[in-house]
Each structure stands twice: as structure tokens, then as C-alpha cells.
Amino acid sequence: MAIGRKEVEHIATLARLSLGEEEKARLEKDLNAILGYVEKLSALDTKGVEPTSHTLEITNAFREDVLKPFEKGEKILGNAPAKRETFFQVPPIAEDVSST
């Protein structure tokens, strides 16, 4: 399936893009190249190939989450314009609509 100028303009409209004629021509060429590559991939026999979500065999690249006491909390809260107990106090950002 080839993409023509009309499809490029439709895609640009959906994406709310304003494209010049040169950009439309380049995008038409690029999209057709991508579709051609996808057609080549579709022709490959992938029976027996396990689906992958990552190219490397990584199960978990993160360290274990360890809870540690933070000793500078009071010093940091001392810089706050307002605090309540061990929390920063900030102005409300939403109205209380529960009474309406």
C-alpha cells in the first residue's frame, strides 16, 4: 500500500500539523520507505521465534529498594516557608467541592 499526498495531508490534519509542500513531499517519501521496510519484514518467516519486549536478556536492572533514615530532614524543612509536622505545607490547588 502506497501513501499519496492526500493521505499525508490527512495525517497532518489529524496531528494538527501545518506542512509546507516540500515537507509533504519529504514525508510522503519517508512514509513509503517505512511501509516498504515493513513489507520486507512481513515476508520473513517468524514461526518459532519468541516475541520479545527487549533486545537484551535483562530481567531487572534496578537495585533492591532499601529504606534508610534521612538525617537532614529537619534542615531541609527549615528552608520551607511553611511546614506541618514532617511535611512541606503548600497552598491548596483544588477547591473543596464536597459541600456542593
N, C-alpha and C positions, 0 to 999 in steps of 0.2 A: 504494500500500500504506500503510495507516494503522497507527500504533503505538498499542497499547492499554496499559492499566495492567499487564496480565500481562507484556508484552514489556519494559516499563520496569523492573518488578521483577526480571525475568530478567537484564537488562543490569546492574542494580545488584548483583545477586548475583555475576555474573561479574567485575565490577570491585571486588568486596568493599566495596561502599558501603552504609551504613546510611542510608536516606532516610525522612524523615517523610512523612505523607500530602500535606502541602502541597507538598513538594519533588517528590514523584512526579507530582502533577497539573501542576506547572510544567514538569517535564522532559518529560512526555507532550506538552504543548502545544508546547514548543520543538522537540522531535524531529519532530513532524508538520509544523511550519513549515519545518524544514530539508528534509524529504523533499518537501514541496510545491515548494520552490525548485528542488530537483534535478530534479523532473519538468518544470518550466518549461525548465530548461537542456537537458534531454534532447530537448525538442521542437525545438530550434534546429537549423538545417541547418549543419553544420560541415564539409561537403565542401570540400576545397581550403584549409582552414585548417591551417597548420603547427602541430604541437604545440610548446608552449613549456615551459621549466622556470623561466623568469624573466620578469617583466613588462618589464624594460628590456633594451636591447641592450648588455649588458656582457659582454666576453669574459674579462677578468682585471682585477680591481680592486686587485691586490696589487702592491707594488713588487718589483723584482728582488732576490733574496736574495744579499747580498754578505757574504763572510766578512771580518771585521775582527778584529785582535788586541784582546784585552780587557786593559787595563793595570792594573786594580785587583784582579786575581785573587788575588794574594798577600795583599793587605789583607783581602779577604773571607774567604779561607781562614784567616787569622789569628784570626778570630772563632769558628771551628769548634771544638767540644770535641775532635774527633779528625779527622785527615786522613791520607791516604796519597797521596804524590806531589802531583798537582794535583787531587785529588778529595776530596770530603767522605766520611768514613768513618762509616757508620751501622751499628747492630746488625742482625744478620740477622732477616728477618721470616718465613722459611720454614725448616723443618728439612731437613737433607740426607737424603733417603730413598734415595739411590743405593746405599747399602751394605746395604739390606734385601732 
